[in-house]
């Protein structure tokens, strides 16, 4: 045998090509079933890998498991959970409870900070359907990484909702900051409405909601974001994507902003392909008490689209339908003397009256779409504003905006 390197050097004896790649973690085996839930015991391990195809519908985790069921300690070592496998059109319900005797909204119950899902698509998945994964008690989750999945993932990061006419969906985790999916047909829901634990866990009393970045990669994806206490950044990737935004008025407690407006918004990159952006009123924190306050709140409740393409993309306000008479374009000359965005909107709102519900205009070096859903002739917290980065043709953009209410003339339930 001839060695590649002399024996008196520090170089390896054999070439790197002969070195073996590190082995992937073997999937864990279930420890037992209790009360309809199959548990995996992590003991003192920091990481656990599950074969999703071998796992039952209801999955839980515990430090140890015996004939009496799962057992937990005050502290937990499990910080990373990985799911592997292939698409089987199945439902997997994960309970992230890993520490403390019982789980509740008044305690931090999960030590799992990173959840990785790597599922491959199969040839028999003709309609590219998604695998559904539900999360419960993942209140410590910071990162979701599904970037290597080729199968579609359907997963939300919401805790639940408050009953009543003003129901709002809170975040599953007080710490979530990143959600990434792969090339499948994904469905993702996130929220910057404060997780329940921020109000009930003493150590989190002064914590603030984290901004969230969602990157869904290639594929035709559906992304929903409930925005209140921090901004959301969405990179939808190539494909026929649907982005749905819901806004709730921001409040001081746990807000990402220390001062100024407590409103928040979204920055969206739609990617290649025909995409749809729908939103409810976005200016929920609008403050018209002064010009300065108005401009601050307009900037805070921003919705910015970095790559709008009027040949492919569409904007839908709520449940509105398209009617060319519902959208007007404002020529640049009419806004030439506007010294601020709020001043420009004061002129724009003079045109969004009667059956004209929206306007498209230029301000600075960008294009804006304004939806007047509140009192005519003024900007208020029932309205919406979208900035399309760059100077676009006004008529082209207007032709992509759906702003006609269904009950109005020209709407599907209207007349005339």
Backbone torsions as a table, in degrees:
resi	resn	phi	psi	omega
1	UNK	NA	137.2	177.6
2	UNK	-107.7	122.9	179.1
3	UNK	-79.0	148.3	-179.5
4	UNK	-71.7	-33.7	-176.2
5	UNK	-124.8	150.3	175.4
6	UNK	-59.5	151.5	-176.3
7	UNK	-69.9	-17.9	-177.6
8	UNK	-94.7	13.1	175.2
9	UNK	-102.5	166.0	178.5
10	UNK	-89.4	-0.4	-179.6
11	UNK	-71.3	153.7	179.1
12	UNK	-64.5	148.9	-177.9
13	UNK	-69.1	-33.9	-176.4
14	UNK	-115.0	159.8	-179.0
15	UNK	-69.7	158.6	-178.9
16	UNK	-62.9	-24.5	-177.7
17	UNK	-63.2	-24.6	-178.7
18	UNK	-87.3	-10.9	-178.3
19	UNK	-73.4	141.2	-179.8
20	UNK	-85.7	140.3	175.4
21	UNK	-70.0	149.8	178.9
22	UNK	-60.8	141.5	-178.2
23	UNK	-76.0	140.0	175.3
24	UNK	-70.3	150.3	-178.9
25	UNK	-63.0	135.0	177.8
26	UNK	-71.0	139.7	179.0
27	UNK	-58.9	140.5	179.5
28	UNK	-71.8	155.9	176.5
29	UNK	-104.1	143.3	-179.3
30	UNK	-63.2	144.7	179.7
31	UNK	-88.2	-23.9	-179.7
32	UNK	159.9	174.1	-178.5
33	UNK	-119.9	136.2	179.8
34	UNK	-142.5	126.0	177.5
35	UNK	54.4	40.0	175.5
36	UNK	82.9	-0.5	-179.2
37	UNK	-112.9	132.4	176.6
38	UNK	-91.6	125.6	-174.2
39	UNK	-106.1	145.5	172.6
40	UNK	-114.4	127.7	-177.7
41	UNK	-92.4	121.9	-178.7
42	UNK	-96.2	-15.0	178.7
43	UNK	51.8	-109.3	-179.8
44	UNK	-113.1	15.7	-177.4
45	UNK	-78.7	143.4	176.3
46	UNK	-85.9	-18.1	-175.9
47	UNK	-134.8	150.1	178.9
48	UNK	-142.8	137.0	177.9
49	UNK	-118.0	133.4	179.6
50	UNK	-120.6	139.4	169.7
51	UNK	-85.9	109.0	-173.1
52	UNK	-64.6	-27.2	-179.9
53	UNK	-74.7	-24.3	178.0
54	UNK	-92.3	-11.2	-177.1
55	UNK	-84.1	147.9	175.7
56	UNK	-77.3	-175.8	-178.1
57	UNK	-68.9	-44.5	-176.8
58	UNK	-101.3	119.7	-175.3
59	UNK	-126.6	133.0	176.0
60	UNK	-131.7	170.7	-178.2
61	UNK	-133.0	146.4	179.4
62	UNK	-151.1	157.1	177.5
63	UNK	-63.9	-46.9	175.8
64	UNK	-140.1	166.0	-179.9
65	UNK	-146.7	135.2	175.6
66	UNK	-143.4	-163.6	-176.0
67	UNK	-62.4	-21.5	179.1
68	UNK	-87.7	-5.3	178.1
69	UNK	112.3	-160.8	-177.8
70	UNK	-77.2	149.9	177.6
71	UNK	-130.8	141.8	-176.1
72	UNK	-126.0	159.0	172.9
73	UNK	-117.1	167.8	179.3
74	UNK	-61.9	-39.9	177.8
75	UNK	-106.4	159.8	-179.2
76	UNK	-140.1	142.4	179.8
77	UNK	-91.2	-17.7	-172.8
78	UNK	-73.5	113.0	-178.2
79	UNK	-117.6	-18.2	-179.0
80	UNK	-132.0	134.4	177.6
81	UNK	-126.6	131.6	-179.2
82	UNK	-124.0	132.3	174.2
83	UNK	-110.5	129.6	177.0
84	UNK	-124.3	166.5	177.5
85	UNK	140.5	-158.1	-179.5
86	UNK	-136.4	167.6	-177.8
87	UNK	-65.6	132.5	175.6
88	UNK	-140.7	16.2	-178.7
89	UNK	53.4	49.9	-176.1
90	UNK	-117.2	165.1	178.1
91	UNK	-112.9	126.1	178.0
92	UNK	-121.7	121.9	-179.9
93	UNK	-107.5	113.4	-176.8
94	UNK	-103.4	129.6	173.4
95	UNK	-104.8	114.9	-174.7
96	UNK	-82.5	5.3	-179.8
97	UNK	-61.6	119.7	-180.0
98	UNK	-129.5	-9.7	-177.1
99	UNK	-147.3	154.3	-176.4
100	UNK	81.8	148.4	-174.4
101	UNK	-62.1	-41.9	-179.0
102	UNK	-134.4	157.1	180.0
103	UNK	-100.6	139.8	177.4
104	UNK	-158.8	170.5	178.4
105	UNK	-75.0	-8.5	-178.2
106	UNK	-97.9	4.5	178.5
107	UNK	-138.2	158.1	171.9
108	UNK	-89.2	115.2	-167.8
109	UNK	-105.7	-13.0	-174.6
110	UNK	-123.8	137.0	175.2
111	UNK	-99.7	-0.2	-176.7
112	UNK	-77.0	110.4	-178.1
113	UNK	-96.0	-25.2	-178.4
114	UNK	-131.8	128.2	176.2
115	UNK	-117.9	119.3	179.8
116	UNK	-112.4	131.5	178.5
117	UNK	-126.5	121.9	-179.6
118	UNK	-128.8	93.1	-178.6
119	UNK	-116.5	135.2	179.6
120	UNK	-97.3	145.6	176.9
121	UNK	-77.7	163.3	-179.2
122	UNK	-126.8	158.1	-175.8
123	UNK	-64.3	-27.9	-177.7
124	UNK	-83.3	-0.6	176.6
125	UNK	-86.8	71.5	-170.2
126	UNK	-63.7	-31.2	-176.6
127	UNK	-101.7	12.6	176.9
128	UNK	51.7	47.4	178.1
129	UNK	-73.3	162.7	-174.9
130	UNK	-103.2	154.1	168.0
131	UNK	-84.9	135.3	-176.9
132	UNK	-96.9	125.3	177.9
133	UNK	-123.8	124.9	176.7
134	UNK	-109.4	146.5	-178.5
135	UNK	-118.3	139.3	174.5
136	UNK	-140.6	137.3	178.4
137	UNK	63.4	29.1	173.2
138	UNK	-92.7	57.3	-172.3
139	UNK	-80.1	-3.3	176.7
140	UNK	-109.8	6.2	-174.4
141	UNK	-67.6	130.5	177.4
142	UNK	-109.2	-38.0	-172.2
143	UNK	-136.2	133.3	169.9
144	UNK	-115.2	124.2	-177.8
145	UNK	-122.4	102.8	174.8
146	UNK	-115.0	25.4	-170.6
147	UNK	-63.3	-26.9	-178.4
148	UNK	-93.9	0.5	179.6
149	UNK	-74.5	132.0	172.0
150	UNK	-102.3	-16.3	172.1
151	UNK	-82.5	149.2	178.0
152	UNK	-68.3	143.9	178.6
153	UNK	-118.2	129.9	174.8
154	UNK	-114.1	110.2	-172.4
155	UNK	-153.6	138.0	174.9
156	UNK	-122.6	156.4	-176.0
157	UNK	-117.2	37.3	-178.0
158	UNK	-104.2	145.1	-180.0
159	UNK	-83.5	-40.8	-175.0
160	UNK	158.3	-161.9	-177.3
161	UNK	-141.7	159.8	176.5
162	UNK	-93.6	128.8	-178.4
163	UNK	-63.2	151.8	175.3
164	UNK	123.4	175.9	-175.8
165	UNK	-67.2	-23.0	-179.2
166	UNK	-108.2	40.5	-176.6
167	UNK	-60.7	141.8	179.0
168	UNK	-137.2	144.8	-178.4
169	UNK	-93.9	124.6	179.7
170	UNK	-91.5	163.1	-179.8
171	UNK	-73.9	147.3	174.8
172	UNK	-65.7	-34.7	-173.8
173	UNK	-128.3	145.5	176.0
174	UNK	-78.8	-5.9	-171.1
175	UNK	-125.4	-1.5	-173.9
176	UNK	-60.3	132.0	-179.6
177	UNK	-136.8	-14.2	-176.7
178	UNK	-147.4	130.1	175.2
179	UNK	-130.5	121.2	-179.2
180	UNK	-127.5	132.8	173.9
181	UNK	-123.2	173.8	-173.5
182	UNK	-99.0	-141.3	-171.0
183	UNK	-94.8	4.7	180.0
184	UNK	-82.1	-177.3	178.0
185	UNK	-87.4	93.6	-169.7
186	UNK	-98.4	152.8	173.6
187	UNK	-130.8	119.3	-172.4
188	UNK	-133.2	137.5	174.2
189	UNK	-128.4	130.2	177.8
190	UNK	-130.6	167.7	-178.8
191	UNK	-150.8	142.3	169.4
192	UNK	-110.6	24.8	167.5
193	UNK	-81.2	130.9	-169.6
194	UNK	-55.2	133.6	174.3
195	UNK	-63.3	150.7	-175.9
196	UNK	-58.1	-33.2	-176.3
197	UNK	-64.7	-24.4	179.8
198	UNK	-64.2	-27.3	179.3
199	UNK	-93.4	-14.8	-172.3
200	UNK	-116.9	-18.9	180.0
201	UNK	-96.0	120.2	-173.1
202	UNK	-57.1	-39.0	-177.2
203	UNK	-68.6	-13.9	-179.3
204	UNK	-104.8	9.8	-174.1
205	UNK	-56.9	-33.1	-177.6
206	UNK	-108.4	12.7	179.4
207	UNK	-77.5	156.2	-178.6
208	UNK	-121.8	148.4	-179.9
209	UNK	-64.8	139.0	-179.0
210	UNK	-87.3	143.4	169.2
211	UNK	-65.8	146.6	-176.4
212	UNK	-118.4	136.8	172.9
213	UNK	-111.0	127.9	178.5
214	UNK	-116.1	124.7	179.1
215	UNK	-128.5	106.9	-174.4
216	UNK	-98.4	3.7	174.1
217	UNK	61.9	-163.5	179.9
218	UNK	-72.5	164.6	-178.6
219	UNK	108.7	160.0	179.7
220	UNK	-87.0	105.4	-169.7
221	UNK	-114.1	156.9	172.9
222	UNK	-119.2	123.3	-175.5
223	UNK	-126.4	124.0	176.9
224	UNK	-117.4	134.8	178.6
225	UNK	-132.5	126.9	175.6
226	UNK	-102.8	114.6	-167.4
227	UNK	-112.6	127.1	175.0
228	UNK	-144.1	-62.7	-166.9
229	UNK	-101.2	-4.0	178.1
230	UNK	-160.1	163.1	-178.6
231	UNK	-77.3	161.0	174.2
232	UNK	-126.7	133.8	173.3
233	UNK	-110.5	128.6	-176.5
234	UNK	-123.6	123.7	172.2
235	UNK	-113.6	101.1	-170.8
236	UNK	-79.5	-21.7	178.9
237	UNK	74.9	177.7	-179.0
238	UNK	-69.6	149.3	179.0
239	UNK	126.4	179.0	179.5
240	UNK	-91.7	91.4	-170.7
241	UNK	-104.0	151.0	174.8
242	UNK	-121.5	122.9	178.4
243	UNK	-117.2	123.5	-176.2
244	UNK	-120.7	123.8	-177.5
245	UNK	-115.9	133.7	175.7
246	UNK	-126.2	133.2	-174.9
247	UNK	-116.1	140.3	173.1
248	UNK	-125.6	141.0	-177.3
249	UNK	-58.4	127.6	179.3
250	UNK	-72.2	147.8	178.2
251	UNK	-126.4	168.1	-173.4
252	UNK	-67.9	-40.9	-174.0
253	UNK	-61.7	120.6	176.3
254	UNK	66.5	13.8	179.8
255	UNK	-70.5	143.3	179.1
256	UNK	-65.6	-25.8	177.7
257	UNK	-87.0	129.4	178.6
258	UNK	-79.5	-27.0	-178.4
259	UNK	-153.8	177.9	-178.3
260	UNK	75.7	-149.4	-179.6
261	UNK	-72.8	142.9	176.0
262	UNK	-93.6	8.7	178.3
263	UNK	-78.0	157.1	178.6
264	UNK	-142.7	166.8	-176.3
265	UNK	-148.9	-153.8	-174.7
266	UNK	-141.3	145.2	170.3
267	UNK	-116.0	123.5	-169.3
268	UNK	-124.7	131.1	168.2
269	UNK	-113.2	112.0	-172.1
270	UNK	-77.2	-30.7	-178.6
271	UNK	82.5	178.3	-178.3
272	UNK	-71.6	151.3	179.0
273	UNK	103.1	164.4	179.1
274	UNK	-72.3	122.5	-176.0
275	UNK	-126.8	155.8	-179.1
276	UNK	-125.9	127.8	175.0
277	UNK	-113.4	119.3	176.6
278	UNK	-120.5	145.9	-179.6
279	UNK	-155.0	149.5	170.6
280	UNK	-87.9	176.2	-179.2
281	UNK	-47.6	126.8	-175.5
282	UNK	-98.8	-22.7	-175.0
283	UNK	-87.2	47.9	-173.4
284	UNK	-68.4	-20.5	178.6
285	UNK	-105.3	20.9	-176.4
286	UNK	-62.4	134.7	179.7
287	UNK	-126.5	106.7	-178.0
288	UNK	-97.8	20.0	-176.6
289	UNK	-67.3	-23.7	176.1
290	UNK	-156.6	165.1	178.8
291	UNK	-62.8	-39.8	180.0
292	UNK	-64.6	-44.3	179.4
293	UNK	-64.6	-38.7	179.8
294	UNK	-63.5	-45.2	-179.7
295	UNK	-66.6	-34.8	176.6
296	UNK	-63.7	-44.1	-177.9
297	UNK	-72.5	-31.8	175.3
298	UNK	-63.9	-40.0	179.1
299	UNK	-69.3	-35.5	-177.0
300	UNK	-71.3	-47.6	-179.4
301	UNK	-85.6	41.4	-175.7
302	UNK	-72.6	146.6	162.4
303	UNK	-126.6	113.6	-177.1
304	UNK	-116.4	129.8	174.0
305	UNK	-110.5	119.4	-171.8
306	UNK	-81.2	-20.7	-170.4
307	UNK	-140.4	41.2	-176.5
308	UNK	-62.6	135.4	179.5
309	UNK	-125.0	107.6	-175.9
310	UNK	-67.8	-11.4	176.0
311	UNK	-79.4	-22.0	-174.4
312	UNK	-125.2	-33.2	-166.9
313	UNK	-94.9	160.5	-177.3
314	UNK	-140.6	148.5	176.0
315	UNK	-118.9	130.0	179.9
316	UNK	-126.0	123.8	177.6
317	UNK	-93.3	109.8	-179.1
318	UNK	61.5	-124.9	-179.9
319	UNK	-107.7	24.4	-177.4
320	UNK	-67.6	160.1	175.7
321	UNK	-117.0	168.1	-177.5
322	UNK	-82.5	133.3	171.4
323	UNK	-153.1	117.6	-175.1
324	UNK	-59.1	-24.7	-179.2
325	UNK	-76.7	-10.2	-178.3
326	UNK	-86.5	-9.8	-175.4
327	UNK	-126.1	131.0	179.5
328	UNK	-116.9	151.9	173.9
329	UNK	-105.7	139.6	179.8
330	UNK	-106.8	120.6	-177.3
331	UNK	-71.2	151.8	-174.9
332	UNK	-58.0	-36.7	-176.6
333	UNK	-60.7	-31.8	-178.1
334	UNK	-68.7	-20.2	-177.0
335	UNK	-113.5	11.1	-174.0
336	UNK	-60.3	-30.5	-176.5
337	UNK	-95.5	2.1	-178.9
338	UNK	-68.6	127.9	-177.2
339	UNK	-97.8	-4.0	178.1
340	UNK	-157.0	167.0	178.4
341	UNK	-63.3	-39.4	178.6
342	UNK	-63.3	-40.3	177.8
343	UNK	-63.0	-39.6	177.8
344	UNK	-63.4	-41.6	-179.4
345	UNK	-66.5	-31.7	177.1
346	UNK	-62.2	-31.6	175.0
347	UNK	-77.8	-42.4	-178.5
348	UNK	-59.6	-41.4	-175.7
349	UNK	-65.4	-15.9	176.3
350	UNK	-71.2	-15.2	-179.8
351	UNK	-102.6	-13.9	-179.0
352	UNK	-97.3	68.5	-179.3
353	UNK	-127.2	165.0	179.7
354	UNK	62.0	-124.5	-178.5
355	UNK	-95.0	9.8	172.7
356	UNK	-94.1	114.4	-172.0
357	UNK	-106.1	-11.6	-176.4
358	UNK	-150.9	159.4	179.5
359	UNK	-141.2	148.3	176.2
360	UNK	-118.6	132.2	-176.6
361	UNK	-153.6	165.2	174.4
362	UNK	-101.4	141.5	169.1
363	UNK	-146.4	131.0	-173.4
364	UNK	64.2	-131.3	179.4
365	UNK	-110.0	24.8	-177.8
366	UNK	-131.2	169.7	179.9
367	UNK	-113.6	139.8	-177.3
368	UNK	-124.6	146.6	172.1
369	UNK	-119.4	119.3	-178.5
370	UNK	-110.8	130.9	177.7
371	UNK	-112.0	117.3	-179.0
372	UNK	-97.8	99.9	-179.0
373	UNK	-112.4	-1.9	-178.5
374	UNK	-104.9	-136.6	-179.8
375	UNK	-73.9	135.2	-178.9
376	UNK	-66.8	147.3	174.6
377	UNK	81.6	8.1	179.2
378	UNK	-156.1	162.0	174.8
379	UNK	-92.1	135.3	176.9
380	UNK	-148.3	-176.0	-172.0
381	UNK	-80.1	8.1	172.8
382	UNK	-101.0	-0.6	-176.1
383	UNK	-94.5	171.6	178.4
384	UNK	-134.9	150.8	178.3
385	UNK	-141.2	129.5	178.7
386	UNK	-123.4	131.0	174.0
387	UNK	-100.7	125.0	173.6
388	UNK	-102.4	113.6	-174.6
389	UNK	-60.7	129.0	179.4
390	UNK	98.7	167.9	-179.7
391	UNK	-94.2	107.9	-180.0
392	UNK	-102.0	158.8	173.7
393	UNK	-66.4	124.5	-174.0
394	UNK	-62.2	-44.2	-178.5
395	UNK	-65.9	-38.1	179.1
396	UNK	-62.9	-44.3	179.5
397	UNK	-66.0	-44.4	-178.8
398	UNK	-57.2	-33.0	-178.3
399	UNK	-72.2	-7.2	-179.9
400	UNK	-107.9	3.9	-173.2
401	UNK	-103.8	124.2	175.1
402	UNK	-99.7	113.9	-175.4
403	UNK	-136.1	4.4	-179.4
404	UNK	-85.2	120.8	175.3
405	UNK	-64.7	144.3	-173.9
406	UNK	-64.2	-28.0	-177.2
407	UNK	-86.8	-6.2	-178.4
408	UNK	-84.9	162.4	171.0
409	UNK	-56.0	129.4	-175.0
410	UNK	96.0	-13.9	176.4
411	UNK	-87.2	167.4	-176.0
412	UNK	-66.8	-23.0	179.1
413	UNK	-108.7	5.3	-176.4
414	UNK	-93.5	-158.0	-178.4
415	UNK	-137.7	165.0	175.8
416	UNK	77.7	NA	NA
